[in-house]
Structures are given as C-alpha cells and as structure tokens.
C-alpha cells in the first residue's frame, strides 16, 4: 500500500459478481469529495479488468491495486484504491 494515503471510505463487495462491485463503487464515489479516496474489496475474478474499463470513462483515478490470496474465506481478494476526480 502506498503510504500516507488517507482512505475516506471502504466498501466490501466480496462475494458479489459484476456489475455489483462497479455499481457500489460508482454510488459511493458520488458521496465523496474530489480528491478523496475509496477502497474497494472485491472477489469477482473479472473485477480488475472491469474497474480498469470503468475508470477509462470516468474522471477518477486508480491509485493502487493489489491482490491477496491470504483470505480464509475467499481464494483471492482484489483491493482497489480510487481517487475521486
């Protein structure tokens, strides 16, 4: 994780499939102010490519992406940190 990034909101979409993670992220970004950061947790295997595609069409930026396979409940969890543009 990039140090010194203040996370203003985290949403956990684990266990949901597309388009739910994208829809929840878009809705939550509407609640944030420009420059604030949203952390999204997702388990959908297509989440990484889906978020990249979505953000190409929106003024927001993907600041960081990571994938963890250390969860006991899920085989992998993708974490996205998005800065509202």
C-alpha angles and dihedrals in degrees: 000000000000108000122240097025110136111216109214098184137008125199124191112211095165113146094025127106133218129322094026097072091049094046093048091048093050091048093049093047088058088061094053129081122243110282095023121124131238123197115206123192115200139170100187106119091223095049096103095054092038093054092046090052094046094049092052087069099042133066092243127103132223101229098178140002127190137167124212125194095181097093117118093208101043132036090230140359122204117208121201126187111198127187113212111238 
